[in-house]
Amino acid sequence: MTRYVLIISLGLIFLSLISCTRNDGGEAQLYGTWKLQRIVRGGQTDADYEGNIFWKFQNKTIEMQQLGDMHTAINRFGNYRLADQTLFLSFPDDDMPPLLGFDRDTELQVVRLKGDEMVLSAGYPATLYYFKKW
């Protein structure tokens, strides 16, 4: 009898662990963590960008995170929506403006979103943001 209880308990533990990795209703293509690899302005790669910004998507929430020295981090939380090849970002909290100098309400054009690659475009002339799924 205890053998069956052990097997059922292990099965339930396994199911609870794997269920934590599912998408909670957000855009399946965006779900997860993306590392901003590089920024290109006017055809030139931004040499000042340190490669330390991550975007994390889940449900309708986006977290922008900038890692610093000594394991410090700046975290910004907002909302997102993807519609018609446009990524809409909104950061309503006055104490948490978005990173990268974006406006609190920003629209980014989706140039590419396939597999583990994402390229977003903003402004004119366009600034391109190259992401890799992390």
Number of C-alpha atoms within 10 A of each C-alpha: 5 7 8 9 10 11 11 12 12 12 12 11 11 11 11 11 10 9 9 9 9 11 16 12 10 17 17 13 14 22 21 19 18 21 20 21 16 20 21 16 16 11 11 10 13 13 10 8 14 13 14 14 22 21 22 18 23 20 17 16 17 23 20 21 19 18 15 12 6 6 6 9 13 12 17 18 20 20 17 22 16 18 10 7 13 16 16 15 22 20 22 14 12 8 8 14 20 24 17 10 7 15 13 17 15 15 20 20 19 19 15 14 14 10 10 12 14 20 19 21 22 16 11 8 10 14 19 23 19 19 23 16 18 13
